[in-house]
Amino acid sequence: MMVQGPVRIEMPDGSVVESDRFMVAICMCKRSKTYPLCDTSHRRRRRTGDGESSAGQRPA
C-alpha cells in the first residue's frame, strides 16, 4: 500500500518506525525484511496452499 509521507508507524510492541520520504510503501503481506515497510519481497516469494512461502517458483 502506498501512502503519502512522512509517516510514523507505532508497532504492537511499542517500537516506532518512521520514514520522511514523500511516498512510503507499507507492507501488507508481512514478507518484507524491513516490515512494516515494503522491500518488494512479495515479488520474489509466493504463498503456497499450506501457508508456507516458496522462493523462485511460479504458478503452474
Buried (B, 14 or more C-beta within 10 A) or exposed (E): EEEEBEBEBEEEEEEEBEBEEEEBBBBEEEBBEEBBBBBEBBEEBBEEEEEEBEEEEEEE
